[in-house]
Structures are given as structure tokens and as C-alpha cells.
Amino acid sequence: METILRVFYPQQLTFRRENKYTVSQCLENWKGVVRSNEYNTKLEFNNRGLRGELVPYQRQMPSLRVFFSGDSFVEAAQVELNNHFSRLTKEILTQKNNKKTETVTCGVGGWDNVQQLIYLKNEAYKYSPDYFLLFVYPGNDINGNYGRYYKENLKQYINRRDLNLLYRSTRKENLFLRLKEYLLSHSHIFTLFKISLEKTKTKSSFEKIQRALKMINIPEKSSKNVTMDTQTTIEKSWELFEFLMKDFSLFCEEQNINFAVAVIPHINQIYFDRYPEQYKKIARNRWGKPDGYSKTIGILKQNNINVIDLYPGLLKNKEHNVYFHGDMHWTPEGHRVVAGIIAEYLLSDI
């Protein structure tokens, strides 16, 4: 049955932990294949849950070390590692810069800036990078920050640096949780079973059973959630984004790390016929006016934070199909364009 399902109706096997409160949602020492009708990618994470070769914390001088941080655009499960912008950027810098170049990449699908900030303060800084480049996707980061900070009541933890206070549950992983994570990353039958249950009215009961068996290692949301109208939510989201970016900048300055933000355009900004209704909904419910992309760059510049604007380069190369049609992430060609933009920025600043 498993073989038949793999051939005729394959499921999207997961490579992320059910426990989102770990340092990285990605499984450590995980190898697998991610498939869709647009790509077939061999994916591999090292023993720190990151793509690419394992880079030691200790620097070898002289060298140039760049840390890339972001969500699914940086994770880039859609492309092979050799086509990832971090690897391509490294190649360009190696050719044009006399120093040895090292890159570290932490991209986790679904992470927002709150999680990325906590990761920086607790893990990324240990690599002592020359540059910490944060990739911000206004399409869901602005709204995601609000949800993480207010709805999950994580604002009380924002300045703490001990991972055990937030992103590592004090509850040890048990056999049921480990078994579920293994099956989700290896079994199409089990994954289909889980997805099917979550799409029915049994979703709530299914979650309660998993919690009872400690198969979900995620704290339940507080019953004291903050509720606000749409306009207030938008205003609070932008205020929070500015606060987070200032915190990123200040921490990097304290650690003698150069900080810059690469802003990622929505696919509809490049290809106007793709997902127009989704883009309108995001603009209406998450951004307000002006549009979120321009506002993101404006806030960064107002706070003297270096900006890497990816929009002009991606738009200029749109005829080369820089975004997948259905997946909404960058194609290998998109990664090539982004690598060129990033490398040009770094070379001009070195």
C-alpha cells in the first residue's frame, strides 16, 4: 500500500518537528526528498538542523563569514543546495574576494522575525559572522510577528537569551512524539491519515488525543488572547516590526556584526497575474497603506538599517521565471538573481 501511494498519490512528507519550540524546526541529521509537480529536491540538514556543510563556531582567519537567516525563502526546500543563493553567493565572493568565504544558512519555514531574533541571540551569534543578513517577507512576517508576540503571549520573553525559557520545552520528548515525527518524514500512508483527520470535524478531538499522549510538544495558546480590530492590529504589527528591527540592529552592533535586511517581494509584485486576490487580501488585512513592501523598506531606512532591495533585480529578470508558479518561492534562476544582488551588496561593503 505504501508503494502504491508513493507512485500514484504521494504525500508531502515533512522535514520539520512537530515541536516548533526547538531551536530549529528542521530535523537534525535528516535526509529526504521533497517533491511537487514543479520540483524534486534532495534535502539534507546537518546535526544543527541547518542546510549545508557543518561550519564550526570557531573562525579561521582571515576569512569572510556571512550568516543568512529567514523563513521558507531561505530554507528553500524547492531547490538543490548547489542552486541555493547562499552557495551561489559564496562562489561569487570566493572568485572576487581574496579572503576565504564561509556561509551559514538558517532558514525555517513559518518562522517570523520574533523567532529569528531569539535564534540570533542564542545561536547565530556563536558563529561570529562578519555579516548577519535577515531576509524579511512582508507577505506574512508582519502579521506573523503580531500573532507570535501578542496571541501566543511571547512578549514577556522577547529580551531573554536562554533558549530553555522559550524554545526548548522542559518536557522531554517521548516515544510517541518521536515515532510520529519519524512516520511523518517517512510514511506517505501515515501522513495522509494525519492530513485527512485534520481536515474533518475530528480535528479538535484528534489534537486532544495527541496532547494526552504527549505527541504534541507545543504549549497551548493562552486563553487570555489579545483581540483587536483590524486597523489596530495593523498598527500594532508595524510598531512591533520596527521594535524588532531595532533590536536586531542593536544586538548585532553589540556583537560587532554588520546587519542588513533583504526584503522579499510577493510573487504578485513580479507576476501580476499570479495570486492577485491573495495579494489584495494581504494588503487590506495585514498592511494598510502604503503597500507593505514600501513601508517595510521605509521603516528600515528611517532607523538607519541597511536595506537590500530584491524587487528591482527580480522584476528585471522576470522573463527567466524567477518564481515557481504554484509554490510561490524562488526557482533556481530566482536564487541566481538573488545571489548576484547579495554578492554585489557585500562586495561594495567589504
C-alpha positions in Angstrom: 0.0 0.0 0.0 2.8 2.4 0.9 4.5 1.7 -2.5 1.2 2.3 -4.4 0.6 5.6 -2.6 4.2 6.7 -3.3 3.6 6.1 -7.0 0.1 7.3 -7.6 -0.7 9.7 -4.8 2.4 10.8 -2.9 2.1 13.0 0.2 4.3 15.9 1.1 6.5 14.3 3.7 7.5 16.7 6.4 11.1 17.5 7.5 10.0 19.7 10.4 9.5 18.8 14.0 6.0 18.8 15.5 7.6 20.7 18.3 8.0 24.3 17.0 9.6 25.5 20.2 13.0 24.0 19.5 16.0 26.0 18.2 15.2 24.9 14.7 12.1 23.3 13.4 14.2 21.3 11.0 15.1 17.8 11.9 18.8 17.3 12.7 20.7 14.9 10.6 17.7 14.5 8.3 17.9 13.4 4.6 14.9 13.1 2.3 13.2 14.2 -0.9 10.7 17.0 -1.3 8.5 16.6 -4.4 5.9 18.6 -6.2 4.8 18.9 -9.8 7.4 21.6 -10.2 10.5 20.2 -8.4 12.1 17.1 -7.0 14.6 18.1 -4.4 17.1 16.1 -2.3 17.1 17.8 1.1 19.6 17.4 3.9 20.1 19.0 7.3 23.2 18.7 9.4 23.4 17.9 13.1 22.5 21.5 14.0 19.4 21.4 11.8 20.8 23.6 9.1 21.3 23.1 5.3 24.9 22.9 4.0 28.1 21.7 5.5 28.7 22.0 9.2 30.5 25.2 9.9 32.4 25.3 13.2 31.7 28.2 15.6 35.4 28.9 15.8 36.6 31.2 12.9 39.6 30.5 10.8 41.2 33.9 10.0 41.5 35.5 7.6 38.0 34.8 6.3 34.7 36.3 5.5 31.7 34.7 7.2 28.1 35.5 6.3 25.1 34.3 8.1 21.7 34.1 6.3 18.6 34.0 8.3 14.9 33.8 7.2 11.9 31.7 6.7 11.0 29.3 3.9 12.6 31.5 1.2 16.0 30.9 3.0 15.2 27.3 3.8 14.5 26.9 0.0 13.3 23.3 0.1 12.4 23.7 -3.5 16.0 23.8 -4.8 19.1 21.7 -4.5 21.8 23.1 -2.3 24.0 23.8 -5.3 21.3 26.1 -6.6 20.7 27.9 -3.3 21.5 31.6 -3.2 23.8 31.1 -0.2 26.0 28.7 -2.1 26.0 30.8 -5.3 26.8 33.9 -3.2 29.7 32.1 -1.7 31.0 31.1 -5.1 30.8 34.7 -6.4 32.6 36.1 -3.3 35.3 33.4 -3.5 36.0 34.4 -7.1 36.1 38.1 -6.5 37.4 38.4 -2.9 40.8 37.4 -1.7 39.5 36.1 1.7 38.2 32.6 2.3 34.4 32.9 2.3 32.1 30.9 4.6 28.3 31.0 4.7 25.9 29.7 7.3 22.2 29.4 6.5 19.3 29.1 8.9 16.0 29.1 7.1 12.9 27.7 8.7 9.6 27.6 7.0 7.0 29.5 9.0 9.4 31.4 11.2 8.8 35.1 11.8 11.1 37.8 13.0 10.4 37.1 16.7 11.7 33.6 16.3 14.6 34.7 14.2 15.6 37.3 16.8 15.6 34.8 19.5 17.7 32.4 17.3 20.2 35.2 16.7 20.6 36.0 20.4 21.0 32.4 21.4 22.7 30.5 18.5 23.6 32.5 15.4 25.9 34.9 17.2 28.1 32.0 18.2 29.4 31.8 14.7 30.9 35.3 15.0 29.8 36.3 11.4 31.0 39.4 9.7 27.5 39.9 8.3 24.1 38.8 9.6 21.6 39.1 6.7 18.0 38.8 7.6 15.5 38.0 4.9 12.1 39.6 5.6 9.0 38.6 3.7 6.3 41.3 4.4 3.7 38.9 2.9 3.5 37.1 6.3 6.2 38.3 8.6 4.4 41.5 9.7 1.2 39.6 10.5 3.2 36.6 11.9 5.1 38.8 14.3 1.9 40.0 15.7 0.5 36.5 16.2 3.6 35.2 17.9 4.1 38.3 20.1 0.5 39.0 21.2 -1.7 36.0 20.6 0.8 33.5 21.9 1.8 36.0 24.6 5.5 35.7 23.9 6.3 39.3 24.5 7.3 38.5 28.1 10.2 36.5 26.7 11.4 38.9 24.0 14.6 40.1 25.7 15.6 36.8 27.3 18.5 34.9 25.8 18.2 31.4 27.4 16.6 29.1 24.9 15.3 26.9 27.7 13.0 29.7 28.8 11.1 29.6 25.4 12.2 27.5 22.5 13.1 24.3 24.3 10.2 22.7 26.2 11.1 21.4 29.6 9.1 18.3 28.8 11.3 15.6 27.4 10.5 14.1 24.0 8.7 10.8 24.5 8.4 7.7 22.3 5.0 8.7 20.8 6.3 12.1 19.7 9.5 10.6 18.2 7.5 7.9 16.5 5.1 10.4 15.0 7.9 12.6 13.7 9.6 9.6 12.1 6.4 8.4 10.4 5.6 11.9 9.1 9.0 12.1 7.4 9.0 8.5 6.0 5.4 7.2 5.6 3.0 8.5 3.0 0.2 6.4 4.5 0.6 7.9 7.9 0.9 11.5 6.6 -2.2 11.1 4.5 -4.0 9.7 7.6 -3.0 12.7 9.7 -3.9 15.2 7.0 -7.3 13.6 6.5 -8.1 13.7 10.2 -7.1 17.4 10.4 -9.5 18.3 7.6 -12.5 16.8 9.3 -14.6 17.7 12.3 -12.5 15.4 14.4 -9.5 17.8 14.3 -10.1 19.1 17.8 -10.6 15.6 19.3 -7.5 14.4 17.4 -5.4 17.2 18.9 -6.6 16.4 22.4 -5.7 12.7 22.0 -2.2 13.7 20.7 -1.7 16.1 23.7 -2.8 13.4 26.1 -0.2 11.1 24.7 2.3 13.9 24.6 2.6 13.6 20.8 2.4 17.4 20.5 5.1 19.1 22.4 3.8 22.6 21.9 2.3 24.7 24.7 -1.4 25.6 24.2 -2.2 29.2 23.4 -3.2 31.3 26.4 -6.9 31.7 26.9 -6.2 35.4 27.5 -5.5 36.2 23.9 -5.4 39.8 22.9 -8.2 40.7 20.5 -8.1 43.9 18.4 -9.9 45.3 15.4 -8.2 45.1 12.0 -6.8 48.6 12.0 -5.4 48.4 15.5 -3.9 45.0 14.6 -2.2 46.5 11.6 -0.8 49.5 13.6 0.5 47.2 16.4 2.0 44.9 13.8 4.1 47.7 12.2 5.1 49.1 15.6 6.3 45.6 16.6 8.2 45.2 13.3 10.1 48.4 13.9 10.8 47.4 17.5 12.2 44.0 16.4 14.3 45.5 13.7 15.8 47.9 16.2 16.6 45.0 18.5 18.3 43.1 15.7 20.4 46.1 14.8 21.4 46.9 18.4 22.3 43.3 19.2 24.4 43.0 16.0 26.1 46.3 16.9 27.0 45.0 20.4 28.4 41.8 18.8 30.4 43.8 16.1 28.3 42.2 13.4 27.2 44.0 10.2 23.5 43.8 9.9 21.3 44.2 6.8 17.8 43.3 5.8 16.9 41.8 2.4 13.3 42.5 1.6 11.4 39.8 -0.4 8.6 40.8 -2.8 5.4 38.9 -3.1 5.1 36.8 -6.3 2.2 39.1 -7.4 4.6 42.1 -7.4 6.7 40.3 -10.1 4.0 38.4 -12.0 0.8 40.4 -11.8 -1.4 37.6 -13.0 -0.4 35.2 -10.2 -2.4 35.3 -6.9 -3.8 38.8 -7.3 -6.7 38.1 -4.8 -4.3 36.9 -2.2 -2.1 39.9 -2.6 -5.1 42.2 -2.3 -6.2 40.4 0.9 -2.7 40.7 2.4 -2.6 44.4 1.6 -6.1 45.0 3.1 -5.9 42.9 6.2 -2.2 43.0 7.1 -0.5 46.1 5.7 -2.9 49.1 5.4 -1.4 51.9 3.3 1.1 52.4 1.8 1.8 48.9 0.5 3.7 46.6 2.9 6.8 46.3 0.7 7.4 50.1 0.5 6.5 50.5 4.2 9.0 47.8 5.3 11.8 49.5 3.4 10.8 52.9 4.7 10.8 51.7 8.4 14.3 50.2 7.9 15.7 53.3 6.3 14.2 55.6 9.0 16.1 53.6 11.6 19.4 53.6 9.6 19.3 49.9 8.9 20.9 48.8 5.7 18.4 47.5 3.1 18.9 45.1 0.3 16.0 45.6 -2.1 15.4 42.4 -4.1 12.5 43.7 -6.1 14.3 45.6 -8.9 16.6 42.6 -9.8 13.8 40.0 -9.7 11.5 42.2 -11.7 14.2 42.8 -14.3 14.7 39.1 -14.7 11.1 38.0 -14.6 11.1 36.6 -18.1 13.5 33.9 -16.8 10.8 32.6 -14.5 12.3 33.6 -11.1 9.3 32.2 -9.1 7.6 28.8 -9.3 4.0 29.1 -10.4 2.3 27.2 -7.7 4.8 27.1 -4.9 5.4 30.9 -4.8 9.1 30.5 -3.9 12.2 31.2 -6.0 13.2 28.9 -8.8 16.9 28.1 -9.3 17.0 31.1 -11.6 15.5 33.2 -8.9 18.2 32.1 -6.5 20.8 33.0 -9.1 19.4 36.5 -9.3 19.2 36.9 -5.5 22.8 35.6 -5.2 24.0 38.3 -7.6 22.2 41.0 -5.6 23.6 39.9 -2.3 27.1 39.4 -3.6 27.1 42.9 -5.1 26.0 44.4 -1.8 28.7 42.6 0.2 31.4 43.3 -2.3 30.6 47.0 -2.2 30.7 47.0 1.6 33.8 44.9 2.2 
